[in-house]
Amino acid sequence: MASMSVSLPERMRGFIRARVKSGQYHNESEYIRDLIRRDEERLRSEELLLRDLRAAEKSGASARSLSDIARAVKRGAKKA
């Protein structure tokens, strides 16, 4: 695995050390890798959301009223 040197303010270094000391992470590198994985996932989620929003925009206006849509959402929530 390749290594990388990163400069951080002492406040951030202390925060990372505290996260490791909490026992959730074995070391500082594991914590940083987890942050990067989470950021990658967030970016993927944003890309999917943007794709869906663009598709919805292209589909045009709905013939349903706002109350019809709200009722459908409430029915769906009850089923879940």
N, CA, C and O atoms as a GROMACS GRO file, in nm:
protein
  320
    1MET      N    1   0.085  -0.117   0.000
    1MET     CA    2   0.000   0.000   0.000
    1MET      C    3   0.090   0.123   0.000
    1MET      O    4   0.189   0.128   0.073
    2ALA      N    5   0.056   0.221  -0.080
    2ALA     CA    6   0.135   0.344  -0.088
    2ALA      C    7   0.108   0.432   0.034
    2ALA      O    8   0.000   0.427   0.094
    3SER      N    9   0.206   0.512   0.069
    3SER     CA   10   0.187   0.603   0.182
    3SER      C   11   0.178   0.746   0.130
    3SER      O   12   0.219   0.777   0.018
    4MET      N   13   0.122   0.833   0.214
    4MET     CA   14   0.104   0.972   0.178
    4MET      C   15   0.124   1.055   0.304
    4MET      O   16   0.080   1.017   0.412
    5SER      N   17   0.190   1.166   0.290
    5SER     CA   18   0.211   1.254   0.403
    5SER      C   19   0.112   1.369   0.394
    5SER      O   20   0.098   1.431   0.289
    6VAL      N   21   0.044   1.398   0.504
    6VAL     CA   22  -0.056   1.504   0.507
    6VAL      C   23  -0.028   1.592   0.628
    6VAL      O   24  -0.004   1.542   0.738
    7SER      N   25  -0.030   1.722   0.608
    7SER     CA   26  -0.011   1.816   0.719
    7SER      C   27  -0.147   1.856   0.773
    7SER      O   28  -0.236   1.895   0.698
    8LEU      N   29  -0.162   1.847   0.905
    8LEU     CA   30  -0.289   1.881   0.970
    8LEU      C   31  -0.262   1.973   1.088
    8LEU      O   32  -0.158   1.963   1.152
    9PRO      N   33  -0.357   2.062   1.116
    9PRO     CA   34  -0.344   2.142   1.238
    9PRO      C   35  -0.354   2.050   1.360
    9PRO      O   36  -0.413   1.943   1.353
   10GLU      N   37  -0.296   2.093   1.469
   10GLU     CA   38  -0.294   2.010   1.590
   10GLU      C   39  -0.434   1.973   1.635
   10GLU      O   40  -0.454   1.863   1.686
   11ARG      N   41  -0.531   2.062   1.619
   11ARG     CA   42  -0.668   2.034   1.660
   11ARG      C   43  -0.722   1.912   1.585
   11ARG      O   44  -0.786   1.825   1.646
   12MET      N   45  -0.696   1.904   1.455
   12MET     CA   46  -0.742   1.789   1.376
   12MET      C   47  -0.667   1.663   1.415
   12MET      O   48  -0.727   1.555   1.424
   13ARG      N   49  -0.539   1.674   1.438
   13ARG     CA   50  -0.460   1.556   1.480
   13ARG      C   51  -0.512   1.503   1.612
   13ARG      O   52  -0.523   1.382   1.631
   14GLY      N   53  -0.545   1.595   1.704
   14GLY     CA   54  -0.600   1.553   1.832
   14GLY      C   55  -0.735   1.483   1.815
   14GLY      O   56  -0.764   1.386   1.884
   15PHE      N   57  -0.815   1.534   1.724
   15PHE     CA   58  -0.945   1.473   1.698
   15PHE      C   59  -0.927   1.331   1.645
   15PHE      O   60  -0.994   1.238   1.690
   16ILE      N   61  -0.836   1.314   1.550
   16ILE     CA   62  -0.811   1.182   1.493
   16ILE      C   63  -0.760   1.087   1.601
   16ILE      O   64  -0.804   0.972   1.610
   17ARG      N   65  -0.668   1.134   1.682
   17ARG     CA   66  -0.616   1.049   1.790
   17ARG      C   67  -0.728   1.006   1.885
   17ARG      O   68  -0.731   0.891   1.930
   18ALA      N   69  -0.819   1.098   1.914
   18ALA     CA   70  -0.930   1.066   2.004
   18ALA      C   71  -1.021   0.961   1.941
   18ALA      O   72  -1.071   0.872   2.011
   19ARG      N   73  -1.044   0.968   1.810
   19ARG     CA   74  -1.127   0.869   1.742
   19ARG      C   75  -1.062   0.732   1.750
   19ARG      O   76  -1.130   0.632   1.773
   20VAL      N   77  -0.931   0.728   1.732
   20VAL     CA   78  -0.859   0.600   1.741
   20VAL      C   79  -0.863   0.549   1.886
   20VAL      O   80  -0.887   0.431   1.910
   21LYS      N   81  -0.842   0.639   1.980
   21LYS     CA   82  -0.840   0.600   2.121
   21LYS      C   83  -0.977   0.547   2.165
   21LYS      O   84  -0.986   0.467   2.259
   22SER      N   85  -1.084   0.591   2.099
   22SER     CA   86  -1.219   0.545   2.135
   22SER      C   87  -1.236   0.396   2.109
   22SER      O   88  -1.328   0.332   2.160
   23GLY      N   89  -1.145   0.340   2.026
   23GLY     CA   90  -1.151   0.197   1.997
   23GLY      C   91  -1.225   0.164   1.869
   23GLY      O   92  -1.228   0.048   1.827
   24GLN      N   93  -1.286   0.263   1.807
   24GLN     CA   94  -1.360   0.237   1.683
   24GLN      C   95  -1.265   0.210   1.565
   24GLN      O   96  -1.301   0.141   1.470
   25TYR      N   97  -1.144   0.264   1.574
   25TYR     CA   98  -1.044   0.245   1.468
   25TYR      C   99  -0.916   0.193   1.531
   25TYR      O  100  -0.883   0.226   1.644
   26HIS      N  101  -0.843   0.110   1.456
   26HIS     CA  102  -0.718   0.054   1.507
   26HIS      C  103  -0.604   0.154   1.501
   26HIS      O  104  -0.514   0.153   1.586
   27ASN      N  105  -0.608   0.242   1.401
   27ASN     CA  106  -0.501   0.340   1.387
   27ASN      C  107  -0.550   0.459   1.305
   27ASN      O  108  -0.661   0.459   1.252
   28GLU      N  109  -0.466   0.559   1.295
   28GLU     CA  110  -0.502   0.682   1.224
   28GLU      C  111  -0.529   0.657   1.076
   28GLU      O  112  -0.620   0.717   1.018
   29SER      N  113  -0.451   0.572   1.015
   29SER     CA  114  -0.470   0.543   0.873
   29SER      C  115  -0.606   0.480   0.846
   29SER      O  116  -0.672   0.512   0.747
   30GLU      N  117  -0.649   0.391   0.935
   30GLU     CA  118  -0.780   0.328   0.918
   30GLU      C  119  -0.891   0.433   0.923
   30GLU      O  120  -0.986   0.428   0.846
   31TYR      N  121  -0.877   0.528   1.015
   31TYR     CA  122  -0.976   0.635   1.027
   31TYR      C  123  -0.981   0.718   0.899
   31TYR      O  124  -1.090   0.747   0.848
   32ILE      N  125  -0.866   0.757   0.846
   32ILE     CA  126  -0.861   0.838   0.724
   32ILE      C  127  -0.919   0.760   0.606
   32ILE      O  128  -0.994   0.815   0.526
   33ARG      N  129  -0.886   0.630   0.595
   33ARG     CA  130  -0.942   0.549   0.487
   33ARG      C  131  -1.095   0.543   0.496
   33ARG      O  132  -1.164   0.548   0.395
   34ASP      N  133  -1.146   0.532   0.619
   34ASP     CA  134  -1.292   0.529   0.639
   34ASP      C  135  -1.354   0.661   0.595
   34ASP      O  136  -1.460   0.661   0.531
   35LEU      N  137  -1.291   0.772   0.627
   35LEU     CA  138  -1.342   0.903   0.584
   35LEU      C  139  -1.348   0.911   0.431
   35LEU      O  140  -1.445   0.961   0.374
   36ILE      N  141  -1.245   0.861   0.366
   36ILE     CA  142  -1.240   0.866   0.220
   36ILE      C  143  -1.349   0.777   0.160
   36ILE      O  144  -1.416   0.817   0.065
   37ARG      N  145  -1.367   0.657   0.216
   37ARG     CA  146  -1.473   0.568   0.167
   37ARG      C  147  -1.610   0.634   0.182
   37ARG      O  148  -1.693   0.627   0.092
   38ARG      N  149  -1.633   0.697   0.296
   38ARG     CA  150  -1.762   0.764   0.318
   38ARG      C  151  -1.782   0.879   0.220
   38ARG      O  152  -1.893   0.900   0.172
   39ASP      N  153  -1.676   0.952   0.192
   39ASP     CA  154  -1.686   1.063   0.096
   39ASP      C  155  -1.714   1.010  -0.044
   39ASP      O  156  -1.794   1.068  -0.117
   40GLU      N  157  -1.650   0.899  -0.080
   40GLU     CA  158  -1.677   0.837  -0.211
   40GLU      C  159  -1.824   0.796  -0.221
   40GLU      O  160  -1.887   0.819  -0.324
   41GLU      N  161  -1.877   0.737  -0.116
   41GLU     CA  162  -2.017   0.694  -0.116
   41GLU      C  163  -2.110   0.814  -0.125
   41GLU      O  164  -2.211   0.810  -0.196
   42ARG      N  165  -2.077   0.921  -0.053
   42ARG     CA  166  -2.159   1.043  -0.058
   42ARG      C  167  -2.161   1.100  -0.199
   42ARG      O  168  -2.266   1.141  -0.248
   43LEU      N  169  -2.046   1.102  -0.264
   43LEU     CA  170  -2.040   1.151  -0.402
   43LEU      C  171  -2.122   1.064  -0.496
   43LEU      O  172  -2.191   1.116  -0.584
   44ARG      N  173  -2.115   0.931  -0.479
   44ARG     CA  174  -2.196   0.840  -0.562
   44ARG      C  175  -2.344   0.867  -0.541
   44ARG      O  176  -2.422   0.870  -0.636
   45SER      N  177  -2.383   0.887  -0.416
   45SER     CA  178  -2.524   0.915  -0.385
   45SER      C  179  -2.569   1.046  -0.448
   45SER      O  180  -2.679   1.055  -0.502
   46GLU      N  181  -2.483   1.147  -0.442
   46GLU     CA  182  -2.516   1.275  -0.504
   46GLU      C  183  -2.531   1.260  -0.655
   46GLU      O  184  -2.622   1.318  -0.715
   47GLU      N  185  -2.442   1.183  -0.717
   47GLU     CA  186  -2.449   1.162  -0.862
   47GLU      C  187  -2.579   1.092  -0.900
   47GLU      O  188  -2.643   1.129  -0.999
   48LEU      N  189  -2.618   0.991  -0.822
   48LEU     CA  190  -2.744   0.921  -0.850
   48LEU      C  191  -2.864   1.013  -0.832
   48LEU      O  192  -2.958   1.010  -0.911
   49LEU      N  193  -2.860   1.096  -0.729
   49LEU     CA  194  -2.969   1.190  -0.706
   49LEU      C  195  -2.979   1.289  -0.821
   49LEU      O  196  -3.089   1.316  -0.870
   50LEU      N  197  -2.866   1.343  -0.865
   50LEU     CA  198  -2.868   1.436  -0.977
   50LEU      C  199  -2.919   1.370  -1.104
   50LEU      O  200  -2.994   1.431  -1.180
   51ARG      N  201  -2.879   1.246  -1.127
   51ARG     CA  202  -2.929   1.172  -1.244
   51ARG      C  203  -3.080   1.158  -1.237
   51ARG      O  204  -3.150   1.181  -1.337
   52ASP      N  205  -3.132   1.121  -1.120
   52ASP     CA  206  -3.276   1.105  -1.103
   52ASP      C  207  -3.350   1.238  -1.118
   52ASP      O  208  -3.458   1.244  -1.176
   53LEU      N  209  -3.290   1.345  -1.064
   53LEU     CA  210  -3.354   1.476  -1.077
   53LEU      C  211  -3.359   1.522  -1.222
   53LEU      O  212  -3.459   1.579  -1.267
   54ARG      N  213  -3.252   1.497  -1.296
   54ARG     CA  214  -3.251   1.534  -1.439
   54ARG      C  215  -3.355   1.453  -1.516
   54ARG      O  216  -3.425   1.507  -1.602
   55ALA      N  217  -3.365   1.325  -1.485
   55ALA     CA  218  -3.465   1.241  -1.552
   55ALA      C  219  -3.606   1.288  -1.518
   55ALA      O  220  -3.693   1.291  -1.605
   56ALA      N  221  -3.628   1.326  -1.393
   56ALA     CA  222  -3.760   1.375  -1.352
   56ALA      C  223  -3.793   1.505  -1.424
   56ALA      O  224  -3.906   1.527  -1.468
   57GLU      N  225  -3.693   1.591  -1.434
   57GLU     CA  226  -3.716   1.719  -1.503
   57GLU      C  227  -3.750   1.697  -1.650
   57GLU      O  228  -3.838   1.764  -1.705
   58LYS      N  229  -3.681   1.603  -1.714
   58LYS     CA  230  -3.706   1.574  -1.856
   58LYS      C  231  -3.843   1.510  -1.877
   58LYS      O  232  -3.900   1.520  -1.985
   59SER      N  233  -3.895   1.444  -1.774
   59SER     CA  234  -4.022   1.373  -1.790
   59SER      C  235  -4.141   1.470  -1.798
   59SER      O  236  -4.251   1.431  -1.838
   60GLY      N  237  -4.119   1.594  -1.759
   60GLY     CA  238  -4.226   1.693  -1.769
   60GLY      C  239  -4.307   1.703  -1.642
   60GLY      O  240  -4.281   1.636  -1.543
   61ALA      N  241  -4.408   1.790  -1.649
   61ALA     CA  242  -4.493   1.815  -1.533
   61ALA      C  243  -4.590   1.700  -1.513
   61ALA      O  244  -4.636   1.637  -1.609
   62SER      N  245  -4.621   1.672  -1.388
   62SER     CA  246  -4.714   1.566  -1.354
   62SER      C  247  -4.857   1.614  -1.370
   62SER      O  248  -4.886   1.731  -1.346
   63ALA      N  249  -4.945   1.524  -1.411
   63ALA     CA  250  -5.087   1.557  -1.421
   63ALA      C  251  -5.154   1.548  -1.284
   63ALA      O  252  -5.266   1.595  -1.265
   64ARG      N  253  -5.084   1.486  -1.187
   64ARG     CA  254  -5.141   1.470  -1.052
   64ARG      C  255  -5.130   1.600  -0.974
   64ARG      O  256  -5.037   1.679  -0.994
   65SER      N  257  -5.227   1.622  -0.886
   65SER     CA  258  -5.223   1.741  -0.800
   65SER      C  259  -5.127   1.714  -0.684
   65SER      O  260  -5.087   1.600  -0.659
   66LEU      N  261  -5.092   1.821  -0.614
   66LEU     CA  262  -5.004   1.808  -0.499
   66LEU      C  263  -5.067   1.720  -0.392
   66LEU      O  264  -4.999   1.639  -0.329
   67SER      N  265  -5.201   1.734  -0.372
   67SER     CA  266  -5.268   1.649  -0.272
   67SER      C  267  -5.266   1.503  -0.313
   67SER      O  268  -5.251   1.416  -0.227
   68ASP      N  269  -5.280   1.473  -0.443
   68ASP     CA  270  -5.273   1.334  -0.489
   68ASP      C  271  -5.135   1.275  -0.460
   68ASP      O  272  -5.122   1.161  -0.415
   69ILE      N  273  -5.034   1.354  -0.486
   69ILE     CA  274  -4.896   1.308  -0.463
   69ILE      C  275  -4.874   1.285  -0.314
   69ILE      O  276  -4.814   1.185  -0.274
   70ALA      N  277  -4.921   1.379  -0.230
   70ALA     CA  278  -4.905   1.365  -0.084
   70ALA      C  279  -4.976   1.240  -0.034
   70ALA      O  280  -4.922   1.168   0.051
   71ARG      N  281  -5.095   1.212  -0.084
   71ARG     CA  282  -5.169   1.091  -0.043
   71ARG      C  283  -5.091   0.965  -0.082
   71ARG      O  284  -5.083   0.870  -0.004
   72ALA      N  285  -5.036   0.965  -0.202
   72ALA     CA  286  -4.959   0.849  -0.248
   72ALA      C  287  -4.836   0.827  -0.160
   72ALA      O  288  -4.801   0.713  -0.129
   73VAL      N  289  -4.771   0.936  -0.122
   73VAL     CA  290  -4.654   0.924  -0.035
   73VAL      C  291  -4.694   0.868   0.100
   73VAL      O  292  -4.625   0.781   0.154
   74LYS      N  293  -4.805   0.917   0.156
   74LYS     CA  294  -4.852   0.868   0.287
   74LYS      C  295  -4.889   0.720   0.280
   74LYS      O  296  -4.859   0.645   0.372
   75ARG      N  297  -4.954   0.678   0.170
   75ARG     CA  298  -4.986   0.536   0.154
   75ARG      C  299  -4.859   0.453   0.148
   75ARG      O  300  -4.851   0.346   0.209
   76GLY      N  301  -4.762   0.500   0.074
   76GLY     CA  302  -4.635   0.429   0.064
   76GLY      C  303  -4.563   0.418   0.199
   76GLY      O  304  -4.502   0.316   0.230
   77ALA      N  305  -4.572   0.526   0.278
   77ALA     CA  306  -4.508   0.526   0.409
   77ALA      C  307  -4.576   0.426   0.503
   77ALA      O  308  -4.509   0.362   0.584
   78LYS      N  309  -4.708   0.413   0.492
   78LYS     CA  310  -4.780   0.318   0.578
   78LYS      C  311  -4.743   0.174   0.544
   78LYS      O  312  -4.740   0.087   0.632
   79LYS      N  313  -4.714   0.148   0.416
   79LYS     CA  314  -4.679   0.012   0.373
   79LYS      C  315  -4.539  -0.027   0.421
   79LYS      O  316  -4.510  -0.144   0.443
   80ALA      N  317  -4.454   0.073   0.436
   80ALA     CA  318  -4.313   0.046   0.472
   80ALA      C  319  -4.294   0.011   0.616
   80ALA      O  320  -4.181  -0.014   0.659
   0.00000   0.00000   0.00000
